[in-house]
Amino acid sequence: MISPNVETFIGCDSSYRAADIVLYGAPFDSTTSYRPGARFGPSAIRHESFGLETYSPYQNADLTDFDIFDSGDLELCFGSSEAALADIEARAAEILHDGKLPLLLGGEHLVTLGAVRAVAEKYPGLHIIHFDAHADLRDDYLGAKLSHACVLRRCHEIVGDGRIHQFCIRSGERAEFEFAAQHTEMHKFDFTGLAALTEQLCATKEPVYLTIDLDCLDPSCFPGTGTPEAGGVSFLQLLDAIRTVSKANIVGADLNELAPMLDISGVSTATACKVLRELLIALDKGWPGFQV
């Protein structure tokens, strides 16, 4: 049985036994190649969440309508990416074993790989829906196979061709875009095609892992991230995309790449908190027994 955290995300204080969704944090940014600080993202999101209301006027629902448990942050080895990923995988596997949906808070985007390893083990035929500014499809970064710049390439080695669906991508090496043309389904710049994809996945009921790198947002509304990229989507576009994709059979998810100290105004952290609230509500509305 996982014990409760001392400080939880607002409205996420259900018991573990009763919970449908379990939050767990991975404060890791050891492979960050530009501006570090994402390791402080999970704790900042929890702390600043108390500036939010638990009620969402976007979805006419409240976090307190649901059973959500926040298990806090894992204590990860910063000197070994593989050791950190193994701990993330073990926690995700425990949550999945208990019949709950694991929702990971990063941390840099490499943490997604640990969660995907566990989810793919339980759900063969897994699809990954990926919101990000960056393709993350390099085979290695400066010789390292385990890097935030390579995370979707490593995920591809798990799920195979045609099962990674990328949206908002606007940065990467030419070789990454060439790889995507052969092996993934990439939608550059925005969420065009997401509704059609969701409809298709709903029809087949195939399992889906959703990974959201918050730098998919334009830096004008979300500058507090390690590698900001101009030309991103708006906050409202992201919320609409989350509500759209939540109709699919989501079996795991993550939200990552907030580096709170890179935006001293606090706007980026506040935005991340609101995105997480909307994501939790959108995912949990799919559980049996919920009524607006």
HELIX and SHEET records of a PDB file:
HELIX    1   1 ALA A   38  PHE A   40  5                                   3    
HELIX    2   2 GLY A   41  GLU A   48  1                                   8    
HELIX    3   3 SER A   49  GLY A   51  5                                   3    
HELIX    4   4 LEU A   63  ASP A   65  5                                   3    
HELIX    5   5 SER A   81  HIS A   97  1                                  17    
HELIX    6   6 VAL A  111  LYS A  122  1                                  12    
HELIX    7   7 VAL A  151  VAL A  159  1                                   9    
HELIX    8   8 ARG A  174  HIS A  183  1                                  10    
HELIX    9   9 LEU A  194  THR A  204  1                                  11    
HELIX   10  10 LEU A  214  CYS A  216  5                                   3    
HELIX   11  11 PHE A  235  VAL A  245  1                                  11    
HELIX   12  12 PRO A  260  LEU A  262  5                                   3    
HELIX   13  13 VAL A  267  ASP A  284  1                                  18    
SHEET    1   A 8 ILE A  68  ASP A  73  0                                        
SHEET    2   A 8 ILE A  21  ALA A  26  1                                        
SHEET    3   A 8 LEU A 101  GLY A 106  1                                        
SHEET    4   A 8 ASN A 249  ASN A 256  1                                        
SHEET    5   A 8 PRO A 207  ASP A 213  1                                        
SHEET    6   A 8 HIS A 127  PHE A 131  1                                        
SHEET    7   A 8 ILE A 164  ILE A 169  1                                        
SHEET    8   A 8 GLU A 185  LYS A 188  1                                        
SHEET    1   B 2 TYR A  55  SER A  56  0                                        
SHEET    2   B 2 ALA A  61  ASP A  62 -1                                        
END                                                                             
